[in-house]
Amino acid sequence: MPAAATQTVPPPPTLDNPAGGALSLIFTTMPALLRLTCGVVGAAVALSVHTPPVESVVLLPAVAGLTAWSLWYAHRAWRHGINPALVAADVAITAVTCLLIPVLVAPGVLPGEGSWIAVLASTTVINAQATAPARWSIPAGLLVVAAYATGAQAAGNSTEARAHAATLLVQTACTAMMATVMRRRIGRADRVFVEHQRLTREALVARAARDAERQQNRDLHDTVLGTLTMVGLGAVAGPTAAFRERCAADLRTLVALTDVGPVAGDGPVPLDGRLRAVTGRLPELPAHLDLASCAVPAGVADAISESTYAALSNVVRHAPGARVTLRLSRDAVGVVVEVADDGPGFDPTTVPPHRYGLRESILGRMAAVGGRADVQSAPGAGTRIRLEWPGVG
């Protein structure tokens, strides 16, 4: 198999779930901020109101522990994300705190769902729904609801127990539904994105295969097929030394197409030297050379020199005896190579689409390296082919 067909193009970087990653970041950052804010503010509120039956011997260690937990929760979430163990520990700590309402919350601040433990319970059920799957987060939310209702009832306020328990149930249900819908929609968006990436990679591979095939066709057209055409047209006068060298060069091209060795580097090379070598491959075509010193990347030099060879070969095949000028210059455009002859000329618009000589060996080859080719010709007016590459070595 030809080497060009076996070369692979590196696929673009794969992002399996960019939307899911963004959602995870949001559902990590927001719970961490909620827990940290609730812990700090809740500690201040708890210490500001500690009238009997609140017991300082219980309140102070509880507030210190909850504050330390809030700081650890936020640190752990931001550094490593939120895992099931962190969610379970948060729910358990909150549930125990709710059961201690009788000794942690003054009766005067318990009604109205505004106590610091009421805020703690709401934060926990919201965080649980946002950071855990529904099959785990909903039971966790129900556990906090039951613990709060039990603690408030034990504190002698059944109204508060019912009211905030209902609020916690609504918060659990609404947050769970919102998180589920977001996860499903974002999962669908990620699947569409992954499919788009797959199609993009397939398109790149297919384009690379087409480009490789076109390059092979150019090489074959400019060497073996060109030589056979010249023999068929009688442009080769017997088995001369020049003809044997041309056949040997064509054979080297065929061997190179099957070579899977390393690709040559793309450092700057002298383009004028490459063009002189091109004219040496066509000794039967004397050409006037006007070549300025110029260096370009190796890949660009290959494209320009082979396009020049194709243009000169066309002169040998279609305008034998014509005078040819090969000029290399540098101007505002960049690197410019011109091949001009005073042969019979032709009408470029009448060239059949299946002919490779102009379409691929010259126009296509220059386009492949970011350059362009312009063909000017008319019957009886000769032909001028201008190759341009927008850069100077």
Secondary structure, DSSP 8 states (H G I E B T S, - for coil): --HHHH---------S-HHHHHHHHHHHHHHHHHHHHHHHHHHHHHHH---TT--HHHHHHHHHHHHHHHHHHHHHHHHH---HHHHHHHHHHHHHHHHTHHHHS-TTTSGGG-SHHHHHHHHHHHHHHHHS-HHHHHHHHHHHHHHHHHHHHHTT-HHHHHHHHHHHHHHHHHHHHHHHHHHHHHHHHHHHHHHHHHHHHHHHHHHHHHHHHHHHHHHHIIIIIHHHHHHHTT-S-SS-HHHHHHHHHHHHHHHHHT--S------EEEHHHHHHHHHHT-TTS-EEEEE---EEEHHHHHHHHHHHHHHHHHHHHHSTT--EEEEEEE-SSSEEEEEEE-S----GGGS-TT-HHHIIIIIIHHHHTT-EEEEEE-TTS-EEEEEEES---
